[in-house]
Amino acid sequence: MNGADIIDEDAIEIPVNLATALDGCRRLVANPKADKPAMFERGATDVFRTVTQDDAALWEFAKETLYEIADGIGLDDTAAQTVLDAALAKSFELPGADVTPLQAWEKNDRPKAPHVNGSAAPPIMTADDMHKFFAGWRATIKAAPSREKAWRDCAADVAARVRGSEIGRRVAADQLDRLIRDLGLFIDRERPDSRDDDFIQRRIAEALGTPGNVPNGTLTNGHDAAPTPQPDDYGTITTGLPATIDDTSAVAPAKLISPAAWPNEAPPPVDWLVVNRVPRGDVTTLHGDGGAGKTDIALRLGANVARAASDWLGHEIHAGKVLFVSGEEPERELQRRMWQHSQCDGYRLDELADSFRLWLPDKISDAAMAVADRYSGLMQPTRIMQEIAAAIVEFSPALIIVDNVAATFAGNQNDRVSVRSYVNLWRQIAHGPSKPAVLLLDHPSLSGLTNGSGRGGNMDWRNAVRSALWLHPPTDGAEADRGIRILETAKSNYGPPGNPLRLVWAEGGLQLEHTQPSHHRAAKDAECEETFLRLLDQREGQGRHVSGQATAPTYAPKAFVEMPDNGGFARKAFAAAMERLLTAGKIVQVMEGPASRQRGHLTRKHA
């Protein structure tokens, strides 16, 4: 099964817990000092605990993704299979038949350490402890003929054990909250009927005898003193917060701002990098299908900004330094494209020596800029992104181009929290001292392609940014085959949306369909036209006619490319020269023969 086919939101919905487990596996193996095979086994074990073979599509997706992760750390298929077999076995480890889940949990408690008041401190329950406790019930629920009844029995069993066991006497209120939350997630993914989180959480709370928040002192950690507040899995200390929204006794009022504090004058205008398209100090996305030309026009924008050109695709731009972050294209490809642009636009690459920089990973698989926090789903910057952020502060660019989201975002593209927090990481950089514009290149989802919106994955790829561009072929298939592309503003908080530009693939990349060429390009066009006329005269003198019809075996551009003195011009250049000469009336297509079998050939038009 192809991962690209099932990750799309229209093909299959990837559960958050599976996506989070896969992100956790990526994060574990990303540590350069870690034992990567061991970390891979640990991460894969967690992945297998979130999915069963009953769901064939998700199971295959999980396995294929794990094989990709294994490949990224240098494991071949045989070695990866060995590790995955071990991880799968560990994911189903259960206590012995004579040991209850509670006994297994207590047996695995950490050794008691001296408390500050001289008594023995209780062990702290971890997520691993809870997982061992739930392991027996997980197997029971999977095997039960009625999962509905099994999960209710599970909740009742947890309630009885927590209220009457040694664990119940040691657990702190905030730890119990975590237990309830983890059990809710566990039941949510095991239960085939309802997916109502609130309902599940409420039923568990009722079973535990703790409707709503657990009152302070109901369950303590074995001492009269209240437990020391500890951050939860989201990094937030919830102990001591008000029980209801209208209880404001424990918080300070938020700071509010009055418009009267603003100066009585017009605000500063929008700081545009590309007028009406790309603002500075914020994030813009450029969506386009693979091969549409995103990298091409982004590189040309970067070069034009760096060399202080007057415009980009007819839009006024502001000059400044540029950083191009490539997570996909190899250096040789970027060099080829930029060389073509320089030849077409009439500048030398050494003119960019002080104003243009590129970053490329040592390996394409090492381009992840952020990974999702295992519990909250918030994207956390990798060491690579932190290093790039430090270089940005030193370099002070006006434009940062990230190519592309698929290569740099190691999260679930359909998860709103992950998507928005990733965009916000780049927005923090955009708010830095040089106020750079950040341009994220992205592929649209299948639905974005079919419905014409150009969106990629979750809607927050569009909602979280202030400007979004979309590059796509026209609906007319013939125009698309001719290399026409449309660039339009799909969203803008600061300027007009829409404003489509017609671009066309030509020598040197995507350009405006009808544009005045530079002096350098005009000279090359004139040289190509002269060469075309010379070769046409040469063929005419030999009695070997050429045709202006692309389907003819004697199509002129094709024939001229094969001639030894063609001046080094490509077939596409000759085709463009022929169209210009026909439009100018310097050559014509002459038809000969009977009406039933007419043939045409090109010739100079004589006065």
N, C-alpha and C positions, 0 to 999 in steps of 0.2 A: 504493500500500500504506500502510496506517495504521500509524505507529510504535508506537502503543499496543497493536496486535494482535501485533506480533512481539517486543517487548521482554520480554513475560511469559515466565517460565521454562518454562511448560508449552507455549508456542507455538514458541519458538526459543531456542537457546542462543547467547548473544553471546560470542565468544571474548574472552579477557582482553586480547589484544594490540589488537583492534579497539576495545574499550571504552576502553583506555588511550590510543590514538591520538585518539579523539574527545574525550576529556577534555583531552588536550594541546592540541587545536585550540581548545577553549573557553578554556583558560587563556591561550593566545597572544593571542586577540582581546580578552580581558578587561583587558589592560594599557591604561589610559587614554591613555598617551603613545605607544603603538605605532601604526604605519601599519596599520590594521585590515585593509584588503583584502590587503596583502602578508602579514600574519601569517595571515590566513585561507587564502591560497594555500599557504603553508608547511605549515600544519596539515593542510589537505586532501590535500596530496601524501603526507604520512605515512599518512593514513587509506587512500588508494588503494593504498599499498604493503602493506597488511595484508589486503586482500580482493580477490578476482577476480570477474569477471562470471560465472564458472562456477557460483558459488553465488548464484542469483538473489535469494533471500530476504535474505541478508546484504548483497548489493550494493545492493538497494533500500533496506534499512534505513540503510546508511551514507549514501547519497545524500539520503534524506529528512532525516536528522539534520543533514547539512551544510547543507541548505537552511534548516533552522530556525536554525542558527547564523548563517548569512548574513543572515537576516531580523532577527536580534537586533542586528546591527551596521549595519542600515539599507540593505542591498543588496537591490534588487528581483530578481525571478527572472532577468531578462535579464543583469544585472550578475553575479549569482551564477553563472549558467551559464558566462559568459566566464571567470571565475576558476577554476571547476571544470574546464573544458576544459584550461586551462593546467596545473593541478595534475595532471590525469590524464596529460598528455603528459610532464611532468617525472618522474612516478612510474615511467615506463618508459624513461627515458634510459639508454642503454647505451654502452660504449666502442665506437669504430670497429672494423670487422672486422679491421684490421691491428694492433689494440692489445689485449693480453691484460688481463684484470682486474688482474693484479699490476702491470703497467706503468701502468695507469690510476691505481691506488692510489698508487704511488710518485711519479707525476707530480703528484699532488695533495697530497703531503706539504708540511707547513709549512716555510718557509725555516729553515735551521739558525741557531741563535743561539749566541754565545760561551758556553762552559761556565765554571764557576768555576775550573777548573784550566787554562784556556787552550785546551782542545780544543773542537771543535765538538760541541754538544749534539745528540742525536738529536731528530727531530721527535716529537711526541706523537700517537699515533693516537687519533682520535675516533670516535664512533659513525658520523658521516658518512663518514669514510674507510672504515670497515668495510662500510658499506652499498654504497659504490661498488665495493668488491672483490667483494661478493656479487652485485652486479647482474647480471653476466654469467651466473653460475651460476643465478640465479633464472630468467632467461629460458630457459636450457637445460633446467632441470628442468620448467618449465611445458610446454615443447614436446616433451619426451622421451616416447616410447611407454611406457617403463618408468620411472616416477619412483623406484621402489625402487633400481634400478641407478644412476640419475642422481645421487641424493643420496649414494650410496656413493662414486661417482667424485668428487663435490664434496669430500667429506671427505678422500679420498686426495690430491686436488690441493692442498687447503689444507695438509695435512701436509707434502707435498713442498716447497711454496713457503716455508712458515714455517721448516722445518729448513734449507733450503739457500739462501734468498734473503737479500738485504740486510736486508729487514724482520726475518727471523728472527734476524739478528745484533744488531738494535737493540731488539727488543721486550723489555720487562721482564716478570718473572714475573707480576706482578699484571695487566699489560696482556694477557698471553696468557690469563690466566683470564677476562678480560672477553671476549676474542675467542671463546673456547670457548663461553661462555655465550650470546653473541649468535648464534653460528652454530647452537647448539642450538635457540634460539627460532626462527631462520630455517627450519631444517629441519623443526622440529615443525609449523610452520604450512603448510609446502609438502607434507609427506609425507601421503598419504591413508590409510595403513594404521595404523601404530602411533602412539599418542600418549604413549608411555612416556618421560617426560623423562629418567629415570635411565638408561634404555637408550641413548638418543640421546647424552647427555653422555658415557657410558662409551665408546661407539664412537668419538666424536670424540677423546676423550683418548687412546685407544689408537692412533688413526690419527696423532695428533701425537707419539706416543712418550712421552706424559706421563700414565701411569696414576695416578690420584689427583691430589694436589697437585703442582705443578711444584717440584722441589727448588731451593732458593736457589742461584744461580750456574749452573744448567743453561743458561738463556738470560739474557743480561744486556743492559744498554742501551749497550754499547760501551765500558765502563770497568770497571776491576777492582773499584771500590767498588760496594757494593750500592745499588740505586736507592732514592731517597727514597720512603717509603710514601705512596701517594695514596688518598684515599677512593674506593670503588667507586660504582656507580650508586645504591646504597642509602645512601650517606653513611657507610659503614663502612670502616675501614682493616683489611683482612684480612691484610696482610703481617705476618709475625711471630707470628701466632696459632698455637697448637699444632696439629700435623697430625692428631692423634687426640684423642678425648674424654678419654682417660686421661693425656694429656700435660699436666700442670698446671704445668710449669716457668715458663711465661711469664705467668701470671695470678695475681692476688691472690684469696684465698678470698672468697666472697660473705659478706655479713653475715647471720647467722642470729639468730632471736629465740627465747627460751625463755618458755613460759607462766608460769614462776615469777616473771618480771619484772613480770607484771601485778598490780595491787592485788587483795588478797583481799576483794573485795566485788562486789556485783552490778553488771554494766555498765549504763550509762545506757540508758533505754528508747529505742525508735525515735522519731526526731523526725519526726512525721507532719505534712504540710500538710493532707491529707485523710485522716482516720483510716482505716486499713486499706485505703487505695486508693493514695495518692500520697505517698511519703516525700520529705523535704527532703534536700538534699545529694547527690542522684543523679538519674538520668534515668528517666522513665516514658514509655511510648508509648501513644497513644490511636489504635487502629485503627478504621476504619469506611469503608464504601463512600461514594462521592460522593453527597451529599444525605442522608446518614444523620443528620446533625446534630452532627458533631464540633465544628465552629466554634461552633455555638450553645451547646452545653453548656460548652465551654472558655471562651467569653466570659463566660458567667454565673458560672463558677467564679472567673475573674479579678476580676469586679466584686464578688462576695461577699467574696473575700479582701481586696480593697482597701478596702471599706467596713466591714470587721469584722463581717460578718453572722454569725449563729450557726451556719449550716449551708449545705451545698450538696447538693441532692438527698437531704436527710435525713442526711447525714454531717457530723459535727463537723469544723470547719476552723479553722485558725489564721490570724490577721490578719497583713497585711504589704503591702508594695508589690508591684506587679505590672507586668511588661513583656510586651506582646503583640507578637511579631514576625510580621508578615503578609507572606508571599511570594506570596499568591494573591488575597485579597479586596481590592477597592478601598476607599478611605476611606469613600465614601458608603454602601457596604453594611455596614461595621462600625458606622457611625453609626446606620443604620436598626435594626440588631439591638439595639445597646445602648440605644437609645431605647425600643424595645418592652420590653426587660427592665426598664428603670427604671419604666415605666408599670405593668407587671405587678407588680413587687416593691415599689413604693411608695418610690422614692428619686429624687433629682435627680442628673443627671450632674455638676453642679458639686461634688457631695460627693466626687468622685474626683479633684479638682484636684491634690492633692499625692501621691496614692498609685497612680495608674494612668497608664501611658505606652504609646504604640503606636509601632512603627517600621514604615514602609512604604517600599519602594524607589521611586526616581524612575520607573523602568519595571519592569513585572512581570518582564521578561527579565533584570533586573539583581539578582535576589534570591539568587544562588548564594552560599552561605556557605563552601563548601569544594570544592576540585577535587583530583583524584587525581594524585599524583606519577607522572610518566611511566614511571618504572622500577620503583618499589617498589609502586605502587598505594595507598600510604598517603595519606589525605586531608589536604590542606594548607589552612589557613584563608585565605580571601580577605581583601582589605583591608576589605571590608564587615564580615566577621565580626570582624576585629580592632577596628574602630571600635565595633561593638556591644558587644564585650567590655569596651572601655574605658568605655563609657557604663554598663554593668552595675556595674562597680566603683564608679563615682560615684553611681549611683542606689540601689544596695543592695536589690534586690528579693528578696522571699521566694518568688516564683513567676515563671518565664519560660515563656511559651507560644510554640511555634514552629509556625506554620501555613503550609506543611506540609513534609514531607520531600521530596516530589516537586519542589517549587519551590526548595528550598534545598540539596539534595544533588546536586551535579554529578558524579556518579560512576555506577558500575555497581551497581545494586541487588542483583545476584546474586553480587557478588564479596565474599567474607567479609572480606578485608583492608580493603577500602574501607568496608564497612558498619561494622565494629567500630571502625575508626579515626575515622570520622565521629561515632559515638556518644561515643567517648572525648574528642573535642574539646568536646562539650557537658558531659561529665562533669568535665572540668577546670574549666569555668565553675561547675558545681554545687558543686565543692569550694572555691570562692572564699570571701571573707570573710563574705558574707551567707548562705552555705549555701542557695542557692535550690533549689527543686524545678524541674526542667526537664521540661516536657511537650511531647513531639514528636508532632504529629498526622500520621497516615500512612494511606495507602490499602492495603487488603489486596490480595494478588495474586489471580489467577484461582483458583489452587489453594486459597488461603486462604479464598476465598468458598465454593467448592464443597465443601471438606471440613469446613467449620465451625470452623476454627482461628482465622481472622481474621489469619493471618500475612501480612506483606507482603514479597515478594521472598525474599532469602536468609534462612535460619533465624536468622542472627545479629541480625536486627532484633528478634527475641524474646530470643535468648540473651544479647545484650550488655547488656540493661537489667535493672534489679532489679524493675520492676513494669510490667505491660502491661494496658491496659484495652481492651475490645472493645465497640463500639456497633454493633448490627445489628438488622434486623427479625426478628420471630418467624417460625417456620416456617409458621404459619397465615396463609395469604394474605389472608383476610378481616380478620384483626387488623392485618396490615401495612398494608392499604389504609385502615384506620381511623386510622393514624398511630401505632400502638404501636411502640416501640423497646425493645430490651433492652440494658442496660449491665451488663457483668460484668467481673470481674477474671480475665483469661486467665492471668496469671502474677504471683506475688508472692513475693519472697524473705523478706519480713518479716511478712506477714499471711496470712490465709486466702484461697485462690483461690475463684473462683466468685462467690457472693453476688449473683445477678442482680437488677437493679432494673428494674421495668417503668415505662417512661416513655411519654408520649403527647404528640403535637403538639397544642398549644392556642394560644390567643391569648397572645402573649408568648414563644413558643418551646416547647422540650421541657420537660416538668414530670413529676413523679411522677404515676403514674396515679391513685392514691388518696392525696390529701394535703390537709391542712387549709390553706385559702387564707389569705393575709395579710389584715389588716383592709382594706387598700386593695382587694384583689381581691374580698373578700367583699362590699364595698359595691357594686362594679361588677356582680358577679353578681346581687345583689338588684335593682339598677336595671334590669338587662336582663330579669329575670323580670317585674318590674312592667310594663315596656314590652311584653313578650310578651302578658301578660294584657290590657292595654289594647287592643292591636291585635286580639287575638282577639275581644274584645267588640265592637270596631268592625266587624269583618267579619261577625260573627254578626248584628249589628243591620242590616246591609245585605243579609242573606240570602245572603252569599257565603262558604260554608263553606271551611275549610282542613283539610288532612289531615296526619296525623303520619307517613305513609308517604313515604320519601325518593323513591320512584319515581313518586309521584302528581304530576300536573300542578299541583295546588293545594297542594304541599308547603308547610307553614306558614313555615319559615325563609326559603324562596325568595320567598314572597309578601310577607312582612313587610319584607324588605330593599328591595323595590320601592315600598313605601309612603312618602309624603313625611315623615311624622312618626315615623320609625323610631328616633329617638334617636342615630343615627350608629353603631348596632351592625351588625356584619358577620353574614353568613349563618352562619358557624361559631359565633359567640357565641349567636345565636338557637337553633341546634340544641342547644347545650349547655344553654341555659336550658330548652328544651322537655323534655330528658331529666330534668333536675332536677325540673321541675314534675310530670312523669308519675310519677317515683319517689316524690315527696311526696304523690301522690294529689290534687293541686290541679286537674289537668285529666285528661280521659279521652278515649279514642278510641271513638266511638259508631259502630256498624255499622247500616246501614239497607238496606232493599230485600229482594227475594226472595233465597233462599239461593243461587240460581244467578248472581245479579248484585248481590252486596252491595257497598256503598260505605261508606267510613268518613270521619268528620270529627271534629275536635277540638272539645271544649266544656269549659266549667268544670264541675267536679264539685260539685253542690249537696248540702248536708246533707239 
